[in-house]
Amino acid sequence: MFKKTTTLVAALTLFAVPTAAFAQATVGGVAVPTDGLPYVVSYCEDLDSMSASDRFDHAPRHAQSVASGISLKTITLNDCQRAGLI
């Protein structure tokens, strides 16, 4: 009985405690992990500060994309606005 109870408590604890690794936000249909969100916000702020023609030619820094864990070039200014990041 003790083994079953201990296993049940351990299993319930795993589901009851959310972890940062599983928390995500969605920006433009792209799932953004919590640790990558600051990079996405920074990228959105960059886009917001540019003119339309500059945005068209803008490419995210490689380090930003790698650190965020997603391809930032797939995110548009409208995606950032819909997600409430700017």
KEGUVEX-188296 format. One record per residue (C-alpha): x, y, z. Coordinates in steps of 0.05 Angstrom, whole numbers, plus 32768, in hexadecimal, padded with zeros to 4 digits. Layout:
<sites>
XYZ...
</sites>
This chain:
<sites>
800080008000803980308011805980277FCC801780367FA8800980737FD28050808E7FC8804C80847F7D800880A67F79802080E27FA1805E80E87F75803480E57F36800281187F4E803A81477F63805781467F1C8014815B7EFF8003818E7F35804381B67F33804A81DE7EF2809281E87EDC80B1821F7EB280C581ED7E7D807C81DF7E6D806282267E71805B82477E2D803E82847E0A802682847DC3803A82BC7D94802282B77D4C8014826D7D52805A82607D6C806082417DB18093826A7DD880B2824B7E1780B382787E5480FF827D7E5380FC82957E0A80C682C97E1680F683037E27811882FA7DE380D682FA7DBF80C083397DE48102835B7DD280F983477D8980B183627D8A80CA83A47DA780FE83A87D7080C8839D7D3B809B83D17D5C80D184067D5A80DF83FD7D0F80BE841A7CD2809783EA7CA580CF83E77C72810383D97CA780D783A17CC480D483817C7F8120837C7C7A812C836D7CC4814883297CD8814E83157D218193830C7D3D81A882C37D3B81B782C47D85817082DC7D93815182A37D6C817E826F7D8C817282897DD38127828E7DCA812382477DAE80F7825C7D7480FE827B7D3080F082C47D3F80EA82D67CF580A682B27CF4808A82E57D25806C83257D09805B83687D2A801183557D27802083147D4C8043833C7D828009836C7D897FD583347D8C7FFD83117DC2800083527DEA804B83577DEB804C839F7DD1
</sites>
